């Protein structure tokens, strides 16, 4: 395809954003936030959201990582309009499949004098980082004829951007405003490596132009590279997109979140019992604040976020990722679910601990919903339904309920025959057997119900009280556990 044909394919006239991850293993929280903000800018403006896979750094590729990207976007509802799996008018959408066109555009820069071939022996890390003193690079001053001759003779080379020695470059960012950098402070970064593959810094400029990208969202660590991007756009004579640099997501005031430090990825958070909706809602507020009448609002659906999202609300201050705050969001989402929806997400966790199919998981879920902060909390809370744990008779002592082992023994001796007499075991029948019994014994309800609950659960803290637990366990198992409790006390 010729340069003219590539240029004529570029869509114009509406917002176009892209999420361009490298398939390097997992979706960290900062990546997810970038994807979310990029999607929200497109959806808020009635534009197009593009997925582009940036795989030019072949040394960092991880098998299966692209699948993680697709799965995460799908689970989060961040549907893309164009991408490797759905196609589109400006594909391919995988950088390694666009290899040939980067060379075409690198040659344009050579012709314009905005780049040069460098034949110097440098290690790969130097080539990738551009860490060298341009004053010591003799290739910068080679004539075009000399450069062409060396290349024709088969000498290996990289192509470097030729940064002006004098003056300065200014770029504008939505959050940070105008930033000016002296050209003397910038290095002649590598654009095309010896293997013919582009560096990230070159490929993303070329691809953003050819895909008609109007807004570029990325981390603030790329602020230092933005002037070099601007010089590339200016050398080509291309329109510069709106830059939206987002400050980092921090583990604390000093440290960025990092997988190396054990900080969770999106998949880790889901495995830790958090809901996708809660993660997305919380991540949206890590560096963005709603404005106007929504300024105090915390909870947003994805649709509400797309309506409310305004790039002017993005902060340039780093955001600290607070697991307690995420847990607060998650608990609210769990409690806000319909009972059927909660059963659906809770049942796999209930069944990790409660293997007995005779015990109704939906009934257990009804006890949990108002008391659950994370789904992974569930197995530990409900394991007693499957098997009565070993417990100490000290649990029968409770000052508030006015119980001790002696009192509890009396209570269980009364409760067992009352429950034995029930013909139709329902919540109501259990309730109606125990509550009048407390009155007949001349004690408060808690004085009877505390020892009953301890005997049937073996735990000081349970989701649900004595009546709910007895109902779910069924008559035979309830009476078996009560008799075992009485035996402990005798």
Secondary structure, 3 states (H helix, E strand, C coil): CCHHHHHHCCCCCCCEEEECCCCCCCCEHHHHHHHHHHHHHHHHCCCEEEECECCCCHHHCCCCHHHHHHHHHHHHCCCCCEECCCECCCCCCEHHHHHHHHHHHHHHHHHHCCEEEECCCCCHHHHHHCCCCHHHCHHHHCCHHHHHHHHHCCCCCEEEECCCCCCEEEEEECCCEEEEEEHHHCCCCEEECCCCCECHHHHHHHHHHHCCCCEEEEEHHHHHHHHHHHHHHHHHCCCCCEEEEECCEECCCCCECCHHHCCCEHHHHHHCCCCHHHHHHHHHCCCECCCHHHCCCCCCCHHHHHHHCCHHHECCCCEECCHHHHHHHHHHHHHHCCHHHHHHHHHHHHHHHCCCCCCCHHHHHHHHHHHCCCHHHHHHHHHHHCCCCCCCHHHHCECCCCECHHHHHHHHHHHHHHHHCCCCCCHHHHHHHHHHHHHHHCCCHHHHHHHHHHHHHCCCCCCCCHHHHHHHHCHHHHHHHHHHHHHHHC
